[in-house]
């Protein structure tokens, strides 16, 4: 099977979901690739990122960007090499769970690495995006080398099924964002053309060539904000990726639960006091 060019593609919405959290946290990046997301978290917030990935060539590059990086099978976290910490404040699973047969199992088996009060940051593709709906309308469902219908995708998600999936894993949503999907469906074609014509393409060893190109920078600076603002109006139809920040249910809203319980407790104590004085 012919190998496909690999282009780095940083998701700008991942770090934006972490803006309200403190800096210098410990992060475990699952399927970190070449470490592009971890490098951004380090640059923006000073987080210490440890990455794991099955690709030795990706890990070789990730080691130049992250605090630590290891070759490992993310479906068998119990076999991970000793990591810098046993517990992490944030676990990142960006665009990986759709590639495994049992994403709930993979997610749940990583939760023991999460520190008390920690967060899980997940990115998943939106199968209900407009271009897939349009293809289905004409009776087509054809896999591609990249994108929503990447031929290596084994599971598919919508906005509603993401929440159901997280609930099944014992997680509760704390925040969510999307990446816009008007231009993005054309990226597979762009990557194919770029990989064939660019002297800096991954065949020449530069997987970051698209991100560093002038057209990409122009798009991210001037067009992406407008596209994102529009897509937020109709996220189910125009979201390309669904990014979610979640926490285990065991940690959820302890203060809120206490506030709800106080009135009932006060009423019970008052009734008890009245009974004693009768």
Backbone bond lengths (Angstrom), bond angles and torsions (degrees), N, CA, C in turn:
res aa  C-N    CA-C-N  psi(-1)  N-CA   C-N-CA  omega(-1)  CA-C   N-CA-C  phi
1 X - - - 1.471 - - 1.522 109.50 -
2 X 1.304 117.52 130.99 1.452 121.76 -178.04 1.520 110.48 -68.34
3 X 1.335 116.81 131.46 1.456 120.79 179.80 1.516 110.08 -71.42
4 X 1.333 114.97 145.64 1.449 120.18 -178.78 1.512 110.56 -96.16
5 X 1.346 118.14 144.00 1.455 119.52 175.15 1.526 110.33 -60.71
6 X 1.319 116.76 140.56 1.459 121.02 177.43 1.519 108.99 -108.96
7 X 1.332 115.94 120.04 1.453 121.45 177.11 1.521 109.02 -112.11
8 X 1.313 116.96 133.32 1.453 120.18 174.73 1.516 109.46 -69.73
9 X 1.337 114.16 145.15 1.458 119.14 -178.44 1.518 108.20 -149.21
10 X 1.319 117.39 99.39 1.460 121.36 -178.39 1.522 110.17 -75.87
11 X 1.326 116.24 135.01 1.459 122.44 177.57 1.526 108.06 -91.78
12 X 1.337 119.28 108.43 1.463 120.55 -174.67 1.520 113.69 -69.91
13 X 1.346 117.33 -16.42 1.461 119.84 -176.92 1.527 112.81 -82.29
14 X 1.322 118.09 -20.01 1.464 120.27 179.23 1.530 111.74 -59.89
15 X 1.325 119.24 -55.48 1.470 118.19 179.97 1.522 113.43 -65.52
16 X 1.324 117.81 -26.67 1.468 119.54 -178.87 1.524 111.92 -67.18
17 X 1.316 117.08 -27.38 1.465 119.63 177.44 1.526 111.85 -74.13
18 X 1.327 117.29 -12.40 1.464 121.09 -177.78 1.522 112.47 -104.25
19 X 1.326 117.64 7.41 1.463 121.16 -173.86 1.526 112.67 -59.95
20 X 1.331 117.75 -33.72 1.462 120.89 -175.73 1.528 113.05 -82.39
21 X 1.325 118.18 -7.19 1.458 121.56 -178.63 1.526 110.80 -88.32
22 X 1.322 117.52 158.26 1.469 120.07 177.79 1.526 111.44 -63.90
23 X 1.303 116.33 164.74 1.457 121.56 176.29 1.515 111.97 -89.58
24 X 1.329 115.28 174.20 1.458 123.41 176.06 1.533 112.31 57.27
25 X 1.325 116.20 44.69 1.462 121.77 176.78 1.529 110.06 -92.23
26 X 1.319 115.70 163.72 1.463 121.49 176.52 1.521 108.80 -94.46
27 X 1.337 115.92 125.84 1.455 122.03 -172.85 1.529 109.72 -124.09
28 X 1.327 115.85 136.08 1.466 121.90 172.64 1.520 107.60 -110.38
29 X 1.329 116.46 116.11 1.467 122.44 -178.02 1.529 108.62 -101.02
30 X 1.351 115.06 108.52 1.460 121.21 -178.06 1.526 109.50 -85.27
31 X 1.342 116.75 130.77 1.465 121.60 -174.54 1.524 108.52 56.97
32 X 1.318 115.08 57.44 1.463 122.05 -171.67 1.514 113.67 -73.00
33 X 1.344 117.46 -11.90 1.455 119.12 -176.33 1.523 110.51 61.47
34 X 1.312 116.17 -134.32 1.467 120.33 -179.65 1.516 112.74 -87.57
35 X 1.350 117.10 7.43 1.459 120.72 174.21 1.501 115.82 87.05
36 X 1.336 117.55 18.82 1.468 119.56 -175.53 1.525 112.04 -66.58
37 X 1.347 117.77 -38.88 1.461 119.48 179.97 1.526 111.04 -72.57
38 X 1.312 116.18 -41.95 1.456 119.15 177.85 1.512 112.51 -61.16
39 X 1.324 116.16 -37.02 1.462 120.36 178.13 1.526 110.99 -63.23
40 X 1.334 116.57 -37.96 1.466 120.69 178.00 1.524 111.13 -66.94
41 X 1.334 116.75 -41.62 1.469 120.13 179.43 1.529 110.77 -64.85
42 X 1.305 116.02 -35.34 1.464 120.11 176.58 1.527 110.54 -68.49
43 X 1.329 116.22 -44.49 1.472 120.52 -177.73 1.521 111.74 -65.79
44 X 1.335 117.27 -42.46 1.459 121.60 -174.36 1.520 113.21 -80.83
45 X 1.342 116.48 -40.31 1.462 119.31 -170.70 1.526 114.27 -123.92
46 X 1.308 117.22 -2.33 1.453 119.16 -179.21 1.512 114.12 73.10
47 X 1.342 117.47 18.93 1.458 120.57 -179.67 1.529 110.61 -67.87
48 X 1.310 115.49 149.23 1.457 121.75 174.96 1.516 107.38 -97.84
49 X 1.320 117.26 113.85 1.458 122.27 -170.64 1.522 110.64 -111.50
50 X 1.330 114.68 129.97 1.462 122.46 171.79 1.517 107.31 -113.61
51 X 1.321 117.33 131.63 1.458 121.35 -176.28 1.510 112.82 -118.42
52 X 1.331 115.30 150.27 1.466 121.60 172.35 1.519 108.21 -131.34
53 X 1.317 116.19 143.11 1.460 121.07 180.00 1.527 108.09 -160.03
54 X 1.334 115.43 152.73 1.457 120.01 -178.43 1.523 112.95 -78.03
55 X 1.342 116.76 -20.92 1.459 121.79 -175.98 1.524 111.39 -86.43
56 X 1.308 116.68 118.25 1.462 121.00 179.04 1.531 111.60 -65.28
57 X 1.351 116.62 -37.51 1.467 119.17 -179.32 1.533 110.90 -67.97
58 X 1.336 117.18 -37.09 1.470 120.07 177.19 1.519 111.02 -67.59
59 X 1.322 116.55 -41.56 1.457 120.43 -179.95 1.528 111.00 -64.78
60 X 1.323 117.05 -33.97 1.463 120.03 177.63 1.521 110.73 -58.63
61 X 1.327 117.10 -39.67 1.462 120.69 178.08 1.525 110.97 -77.86
62 X 1.347 116.71 -36.44 1.462 120.49 179.75 1.524 111.50 -61.76
63 X 1.320 117.06 -32.62 1.459 120.82 -179.93 1.525 112.22 -63.69
64 X 1.321 117.08 -21.59 1.461 120.33 177.52 1.521 111.70 -84.01
65 X 1.340 116.69 -9.71 1.466 120.68 -174.94 1.525 113.55 -116.63
66 X 1.324 117.37 -31.13 1.453 121.79 -173.57 1.522 111.08 -105.96
67 X 1.329 115.35 165.53 1.463 119.76 178.03 1.518 110.67 -62.56
68 X 1.342 115.91 -42.60 1.457 122.49 176.81 1.516 108.14 -149.07
69 X 1.318 116.69 152.94 1.461 121.13 177.19 1.519 108.68 -152.09
70 X 1.351 115.07 138.43 1.456 120.30 -174.03 1.531 111.05 -135.64
71 X 1.313 115.68 144.81 1.462 121.13 171.21 1.522 107.35 -78.65
72 X 1.338 116.90 123.77 1.461 120.93 -177.18 1.519 109.61 -160.77
73 X 1.328 115.81 154.89 1.460 123.62 176.58 1.518 108.32 -88.65
74 X 1.339 117.20 113.31 1.464 120.30 -173.72 1.531 112.30 -71.15
75 X 1.310 118.04 -11.76 1.470 119.90 175.41 1.526 111.86 -83.51
76 X 1.347 116.85 -5.36 1.466 121.45 179.62 1.525 109.77 -131.88
77 X 1.323 116.64 65.40 1.469 119.21 -176.05 1.522 113.99 -62.95
78 X 1.334 116.78 -22.30 1.464 118.90 178.08 1.528 111.85 -66.94
79 X 1.336 116.89 -14.71 1.457 121.27 179.41 1.529 112.54 -101.00
80 X 1.333 117.23 7.60 1.464 119.73 178.45 1.528 110.49 -59.10
81 X 1.326 116.92 147.04 1.472 119.29 172.69 1.524 109.02 -65.77
82 X 1.328 118.75 162.74 1.468 120.62 177.57 1.525 110.58 -55.58
83 X 1.317 116.70 122.85 1.456 121.31 -178.95 1.529 109.20 -92.78
84 X 1.326 115.29 166.19 1.453 119.18 -177.35 1.512 113.17 -60.79
85 X 1.322 116.21 -29.36 1.466 121.80 176.42 1.525 107.78 -136.71
86 X 1.313 115.26 153.34 1.462 118.55 176.16 1.518 111.26 -86.33
87 X 1.350 117.07 -19.92 1.458 122.11 -179.49 1.528 109.54 -130.16
88 X 1.337 115.28 144.25 1.459 120.61 -177.01 1.526 110.21 -127.82
89 X 1.331 115.63 147.67 1.463 121.11 178.77 1.525 111.73 -74.49
90 X 1.330 116.39 -30.59 1.469 121.73 -179.29 1.522 108.69 -138.84
91 X 1.316 116.34 134.70 1.461 121.80 171.09 1.529 107.27 -115.19
92 X 1.322 116.44 124.44 1.456 122.22 -178.19 1.527 109.71 -105.16
93 X 1.335 115.42 127.12 1.469 121.55 172.46 1.523 106.89 -127.31
94 X 1.314 115.34 88.52 1.456 120.90 -174.23 1.524 110.92 -100.22
95 X 1.312 116.46 112.85 1.467 123.16 175.05 1.520 112.03 54.28
96 X 1.328 116.33 48.00 1.456 120.70 177.67 1.528 111.94 -128.59
97 X 1.318 118.72 -33.55 1.460 120.56 -173.90 1.524 112.97 -66.18
98 X 1.319 117.64 -23.83 1.467 120.34 176.76 1.527 111.64 -72.89
99 X 1.322 116.62 -10.66 1.463 121.10 -178.29 1.527 113.28 -94.27
100 X 1.331 117.70 -3.02 1.465 120.63 -176.89 1.525 109.81 -112.89
101 X 1.342 115.06 154.13 1.468 120.38 -175.98 1.521 111.96 -69.17
102 X 1.333 117.44 -35.83 1.466 121.07 -177.50 1.528 108.94 -128.58
103 X 1.332 117.73 82.91 1.466 120.27 -176.14 1.523 113.55 -64.28
104 X 1.328 117.63 -31.82 1.463 119.50 178.56 1.528 109.80 -63.55
105 X 1.321 116.51 -44.65 1.455 120.86 179.95 1.522 111.02 -61.51
106 X 1.326 117.34 -45.47 1.471 120.94 -179.64 1.528 110.22 -62.66
107 X 1.324 116.55 -43.28 1.461 120.44 -179.62 1.528 111.20 -64.16
108 X 1.321 116.85 -48.86 1.464 121.02 -176.92 1.529 111.27 -62.80
109 X 1.317 117.09 -36.46 1.462 120.45 -178.15 1.527 112.53 -72.05
110 X 1.335 117.38 -12.20 1.463 120.42 175.26 1.532 112.02 -94.25
111 X 1.306 118.68 -13.03 1.462 120.47 -176.32 1.528 113.87 -63.36
112 X 1.340 120.04 -29.71 1.475 118.32 175.68 1.528 113.87 -60.76
113 X 1.345 117.68 -18.13 1.462 120.68 177.23 1.531 111.86 -80.66
114 X 1.327 117.04 -6.46 1.463 121.52 -174.82 1.527 110.38 -87.22
115 X 1.324 116.63 130.15 1.457 121.63 177.19 1.524 109.78 -71.82
116 X 1.329 118.42 155.97 1.479 120.74 176.04 1.521 110.88 -54.31
117 X 1.322 115.64 130.24 1.458 120.38 -177.84 1.511 114.49 79.51
118 X 1.340 116.41 5.90 1.461 120.34 -178.39 1.513 113.47 -76.46
119 X 1.329 115.25 172.44 1.464 122.16 -175.64 1.528 111.44 -123.21
120 X 1.315 114.71 152.00 1.458 121.75 171.93 1.524 107.34 -113.94
121 X 1.329 116.43 127.07 1.464 122.32 -179.72 1.527 108.34 -111.45
122 X 1.335 115.61 117.89 1.464 120.70 -171.63 1.525 110.41 -126.05
123 X 1.334 115.93 137.79 1.459 121.87 172.88 1.525 108.70 -122.35
124 X 1.340 115.75 130.20 1.464 121.86 -179.48 1.526 109.56 -135.67
125 X 1.325 118.18 145.76 1.469 120.19 178.23 1.526 111.18 -74.71
126 X 1.318 115.63 149.14 1.463 122.64 -179.82 1.528 109.78 -96.15
127 X 1.334 116.51 106.69 1.466 120.29 -178.07 1.524 111.72 -69.66
128 X 1.344 117.28 -18.29 1.470 120.54 -178.40 1.521 112.65 -88.98
129 X 1.318 118.06 16.57 1.459 121.52 178.83 1.533 109.98 -63.50
130 X 1.325 115.75 156.71 1.453 122.23 -169.40 1.522 113.73 -57.34
131 X 1.336 118.02 -41.09 1.466 119.18 -174.29 1.532 111.40 -70.63
132 X 1.342 117.89 -33.04 1.461 120.22 175.75 1.519 110.39 -68.93
133 X 1.338 116.75 -41.27 1.473 120.60 177.01 1.529 110.11 -59.82
134 X 1.331 115.72 -41.93 1.459 119.45 -178.62 1.527 111.03 -65.18
135 X 1.324 116.50 -41.37 1.466 119.83 178.30 1.522 111.19 -64.08
136 X 1.339 116.82 -40.40 1.465 120.02 178.46 1.523 111.30 -64.41
137 X 1.329 115.93 -34.02 1.470 120.16 178.69 1.522 111.00 -60.16
138 X 1.337 115.39 -31.37 1.459 120.34 179.06 1.523 112.20 -100.77
139 X 1.348 115.30 15.54 1.457 120.21 174.38 1.513 115.06 75.49
140 X 1.329 117.14 26.22 1.469 120.56 -178.45 1.520 110.63 -116.25
141 X 1.327 116.45 140.06 1.458 123.22 173.44 1.519 106.21 -149.77
142 X 1.328 115.69 83.59 1.460 121.32 -172.04 1.524 110.67 -113.62
143 X 1.324 115.26 127.39 1.457 120.67 178.89 1.529 110.74 -70.66
144 X 1.342 114.03 154.84 1.454 121.41 -179.10 1.524 109.36 -130.19
145 X 1.322 115.87 177.25 1.459 119.97 179.88 1.519 112.73 -77.52
146 X 1.316 117.73 -17.67 1.460 122.02 179.94 1.519 108.31 -159.02
147 X 1.327 116.79 170.81 1.454 120.38 179.10 1.521 113.30 95.44
148 X 1.337 115.87 -166.68 1.467 121.62 -176.87 1.517 112.13 -58.22
149 X 1.303 117.07 -39.59 1.468 121.60 -179.48 1.530 111.29 -100.66
150 X 1.320 115.70 36.49 1.464 120.76 173.67 1.528 108.66 -52.44
151 X 1.316 116.82 133.49 1.466 120.44 -174.95 1.520 113.30 -66.17
152 X 1.348 117.71 -11.65 1.463 119.75 177.27 1.532 112.58 -93.85
153 X 1.329 118.31 -0.09 1.462 121.35 178.35 1.530 109.92 -75.12
154 X 1.324 115.34 130.42 1.462 121.62 -179.96 1.522 112.40 -108.86
155 X 1.331 117.11 -22.62 1.456 121.95 -179.88 1.525 109.56 -129.80
156 X 1.336 116.16 152.28 1.458 121.25 -176.77 1.525 109.73 -129.48
157 X 1.341 115.90 148.95 1.459 120.70 -173.51 1.526 111.51 -136.74
158 X 1.340 114.59 150.18 1.456 123.14 169.16 1.527 107.68 -119.84
159 X 1.332 118.01 177.90 1.463 120.42 179.05 1.521 111.24 -58.42
160 X 1.327 117.02 -44.49 1.462 120.20 -178.70 1.524 111.78 -69.94
161 X 1.319 116.65 -42.45 1.464 118.51 -176.80 1.528 112.27 -70.04
162 X 1.334 117.67 -23.48 1.465 120.12 175.00 1.526 109.59 -63.01
163 X 1.328 116.43 -45.24 1.471 120.03 179.75 1.527 110.67 -65.90
164 X 1.310 116.95 -39.44 1.459 120.28 177.55 1.525 110.40 -63.97
165 X 1.312 115.83 -41.38 1.455 121.67 179.11 1.531 110.96 -61.89
166 X 1.323 116.90 -44.91 1.461 120.69 -179.93 1.526 111.45 -67.00
167 X 1.333 116.64 -38.81 1.461 120.14 177.75 1.527 110.73 -62.99
168 X 1.326 116.23 -39.11 1.462 120.63 178.36 1.521 110.97 -64.15
169 X 1.330 116.50 -31.24 1.460 121.00 178.72 1.522 112.18 -84.90
170 X 1.336 116.90 -0.39 1.457 120.63 179.23 1.509 114.13 82.17
171 X 1.338 116.58 28.78 1.455 121.34 -179.16 1.520 110.74 -117.05
172 X 1.313 114.17 152.62 1.457 121.32 178.58 1.523 109.63 -121.99
173 X 1.317 117.22 135.37 1.465 122.45 -175.86 1.527 110.73 -70.19
174 X 1.328 115.88 131.83 1.466 122.31 175.97 1.521 112.48 -109.79
175 X 1.323 116.28 -20.41 1.459 120.23 179.71 1.513 109.41 -174.48
176 X 1.322 116.21 158.70 1.463 119.50 179.90 1.517 110.50 -152.24
177 X 1.318 114.98 152.42 1.456 123.08 175.20 1.521 107.64 -144.77
178 X 1.322 115.76 173.02 1.461 120.86 176.46 1.520 109.21 -131.48
179 X 1.329 115.25 159.27 1.461 119.39 163.19 1.521 106.51 -104.03
180 X 1.323 118.02 141.55 1.467 120.61 -175.98 1.520 112.20 -70.41
181 X 1.334 115.43 150.66 1.456 119.71 -173.95 1.513 115.50 -128.98
182 X 1.338 117.92 34.34 1.465 119.33 174.54 1.529 109.93 -87.07
183 X 1.332 115.71 -49.31 1.458 120.80 178.67 1.530 110.91 -80.52
184 X 1.319 117.07 -35.04 1.463 122.20 -169.87 1.535 114.81 -56.48
185 X 1.336 121.03 -36.64 1.472 119.07 178.88 1.522 114.42 -60.07
186 X 1.342 116.42 -17.95 1.464 119.38 179.46 1.530 112.10 -91.01
187 X 1.330 116.98 -4.39 1.466 120.48 -177.96 1.527 112.84 -62.88
188 X 1.363 120.51 -38.82 1.466 117.81 176.98 1.524 113.22 -53.75
189 X 1.334 116.60 -41.06 1.453 120.46 178.00 1.521 110.61 -67.53
190 X 1.340 116.19 -41.15 1.463 120.44 179.26 1.519 110.23 -62.30
191 X 1.329 117.02 -44.15 1.463 120.50 179.69 1.527 111.22 -63.64
192 X 1.334 115.36 -39.56 1.458 119.13 -179.39 1.519 110.62 -63.58
193 X 1.334 116.18 -45.67 1.465 120.58 179.67 1.522 110.15 -67.43
194 X 1.335 116.05 -44.01 1.457 120.64 -177.64 1.528 111.20 -64.17
195 X 1.338 116.17 -39.00 1.455 119.89 179.95 1.511 112.89 -66.19
196 X 1.346 116.32 -26.38 1.459 120.68 -178.72 1.527 112.67 -87.32
197 X 1.355 115.61 -27.68 1.463 118.75 -171.17 1.514 115.14 -109.43
198 X 1.346 117.57 -21.63 1.458 118.67 -173.96 1.517 111.90 -86.17
199 X 1.346 117.95 131.11 1.460 120.47 176.47 1.525 112.46 -69.24
200 X 1.340 116.69 -14.53 1.458 119.99 178.61 1.503 112.46 -102.28
201 X 1.313 117.95 19.40 1.464 121.95 -177.24 1.515 110.55 -71.12
202 X 1.366 117.56 166.30 1.450 120.64 -177.01 1.521 114.61 -57.63
203 X 1.334 117.76 -23.70 1.459 118.05 176.09 1.525 110.41 -60.54
204 X 1.344 115.41 -24.39 1.453 120.26 178.73 1.522 111.36 -96.85
205 X 1.350 115.88 7.52 1.456 120.06 174.33 1.511 115.41 93.04
206 X 1.336 120.14 8.59 1.457 122.20 -178.61 1.518 109.97 -115.46
207 X 1.335 116.45 90.70 1.458 120.46 -177.57 1.519 112.53 -75.72
208 X 1.336 117.60 -11.70 1.461 120.95 -178.92 1.516 112.08 -96.17
209 X 1.334 117.75 12.93 1.460 121.32 -171.50 1.524 113.28 -61.54
210 X 1.348 118.22 -39.46 1.462 119.50 179.60 1.522 110.35 -67.70
211 X 1.339 117.70 -46.67 1.457 121.29 -178.56 1.522 112.64 -58.66
212 X 1.305 116.39 -30.50 1.463 120.13 -176.78 1.527 112.80 -95.15
213 X 1.330 116.81 2.09 1.460 120.12 -178.43 1.524 110.91 -79.10
214 X 1.308 116.66 154.14 1.465 122.00 179.77 1.526 112.76 -63.00
215 X 1.352 119.98 -43.89 1.467 119.39 178.75 1.523 112.45 -59.85
216 X 1.337 117.65 -39.62 1.463 120.24 -179.26 1.527 110.43 -66.42
217 X 1.316 116.14 -42.12 1.463 119.20 179.58 1.519 111.15 -65.12
218 X 1.321 117.04 -38.86 1.472 120.58 177.06 1.527 110.13 -62.66
219 X 1.323 116.34 -44.59 1.467 120.93 179.46 1.525 111.21 -60.54
220 X 1.338 116.85 -47.35 1.457 120.22 -177.27 1.523 111.95 -65.96
221 X 1.312 117.80 -32.81 1.466 119.97 -177.30 1.523 112.69 -81.05
222 X 1.337 117.79 -41.26 1.457 120.01 -170.22 1.529 114.27 -109.86
223 X 1.306 117.86 -36.00 1.468 120.00 -174.39 1.524 113.36 -96.76
224 X 1.314 117.42 -37.04 1.467 120.90 -176.72 1.530 112.69 -56.84
225 X 1.339 119.83 -45.93 1.475 119.05 -179.96 1.528 113.03 -59.38
226 X 1.338 117.07 -39.12 1.460 120.79 179.40 1.534 110.46 -68.93
227 X 1.314 115.98 -43.62 1.460 120.65 179.16 1.521 110.12 -62.37
228 X 1.314 116.80 -42.68 1.460 121.28 -178.72 1.525 111.18 -64.18
229 X 1.334 116.42 -43.27 1.463 120.45 -179.50 1.526 111.16 -61.22
230 X 1.324 116.93 -40.96 1.462 120.04 179.07 1.524 111.48 -68.44
231 X 1.324 117.05 -45.36 1.465 121.12 -176.22 1.517 112.33 -65.50
232 X 1.314 117.54 -26.52 1.465 120.46 177.81 1.517 111.67 -65.60
233 X 1.328 117.05 -22.42 1.465 120.26 178.39 1.523 111.38 -71.30
234 X 1.323 117.54 -30.47 1.470 122.61 -178.45 1.535 108.71 -135.02
235 X 1.326 117.40 65.92 1.470 120.07 -171.79 1.525 114.02 -64.36
236 X 1.327 117.89 -34.03 1.456 119.17 -179.70 1.515 112.90 -63.31
237 X 1.335 115.78 -28.96 1.456 121.59 -176.76 1.518 113.08 -95.95
238 X 1.347 116.77 -34.29 1.461 119.84 -171.43 1.525 114.94 -115.41
239 X 1.320 118.28 2.14 1.467 119.24 176.14 1.523 109.67 -76.64
240 X 1.317 116.00 133.53 1.461 119.93 173.69 1.524 110.16 -88.45
241 X 1.343 115.98 -50.36 1.460 120.98 177.13 1.524 109.51 -119.47
242 X 1.330 115.05 145.29 1.457 122.56 177.35 1.525 107.32 -109.36
243 X 1.334 116.40 111.51 1.459 121.03 -176.22 1.522 108.27 -106.39
244 X 1.332 115.96 129.76 1.454 121.12 -173.88 1.521 110.87 -133.06
245 X 1.321 115.34 136.56 1.456 122.34 172.17 1.522 107.45 -106.34
246 X 1.332 116.92 125.40 1.462 120.65 -173.53 1.520 110.92 -138.33
247 X 1.335 114.85 162.75 1.456 122.23 175.94 1.521 109.22 -134.34
248 X 1.321 117.16 152.77 1.468 119.63 174.32 1.514 111.10 -57.74
249 X 1.303 116.40 142.20 1.461 121.69 -177.74 1.516 110.98 -59.10
250 X 1.308 118.47 -29.96 1.465 122.04 -178.75 1.515 111.73 -59.27
251 X 1.350 117.24 -24.19 1.461 121.14 -178.13 1.523 112.02 -97.32
252 X 1.304 117.70 2.35 1.461 118.55 -165.28 1.520 113.51 -77.28
253 X 1.299 115.44 133.15 1.445 125.96 165.84 1.523 114.33 39.99
254 X 1.341 117.23 48.86 1.454 119.41 179.72 1.521 110.52 -62.76
255 X 1.339 116.68 -41.82 1.459 120.16 179.95 1.516 111.32 -66.14
256 X 1.351 116.15 -38.76 1.460 119.80 178.79 1.513 110.40 -65.60
257 X 1.333 116.62 -43.39 1.460 119.97 178.99 1.524 110.74 -60.67
258 X 1.346 116.31 -38.64 1.453 120.30 179.32 1.523 111.12 -65.65
259 X 1.347 116.06 -40.95 1.457 119.95 178.71 1.523 111.07 -62.27
260 X 1.317 116.60 -40.37 1.457 120.19 179.30 1.523 111.80 -67.73
261 X 1.330 115.95 -30.71 1.457 119.50 -176.93 1.525 112.31 -80.70
262 X 1.338 118.68 -25.33 1.456 121.61 -174.86 1.526 114.01 -60.26
263 X 1.347 119.60 -46.68 1.468 118.42 179.24 1.528 112.81 -58.22
264 X 1.328 116.10 -43.33 1.453 119.37 179.93 1.525 111.32 -64.22
265 X 1.366 116.04 -39.93 1.454 120.89 179.25 1.520 110.70 -65.67
266 X 1.343 116.88 -42.10 1.460 120.95 179.08 1.523 111.25 -62.65
267 X 1.329 115.56 -42.34 1.472 119.81 179.18 1.520 110.80 -63.53
268 X 1.321 116.54 -40.95 1.459 120.51 179.93 1.521 110.85 -64.75
269 X 1.335 117.56 -41.76 1.462 121.51 178.94 1.522 111.25 -65.45
270 X 1.333 116.09 -38.57 1.464 119.81 178.90 1.521 110.76 -64.44
271 X 1.340 116.96 -43.02 1.464 119.88 178.26 1.525 110.55 -63.13
272 X 1.338 115.18 -39.68 1.456 120.02 179.82 1.521 110.68 -63.67
273 X 1.352 117.67 -41.56 1.446 122.15 179.34 1.531 110.97 -63.80
274 X 1.344 116.88 -41.24 1.447 121.35 179.09 1.525 110.76 -63.89
275 X 1.328 116.24 -39.60 1.462 120.31 179.32 1.522 110.87 -64.31
276 X 1.346 117.02 -38.66 1.459 120.84 -178.65 1.523 111.05 -66.23
277 X 1.328 117.95 -37.46 1.471 122.43 -176.08 1.508 112.94 -86.01
278 X 1.317 118.85 -2.64 1.462 119.96 179.08 1.524 110.44 -76.55
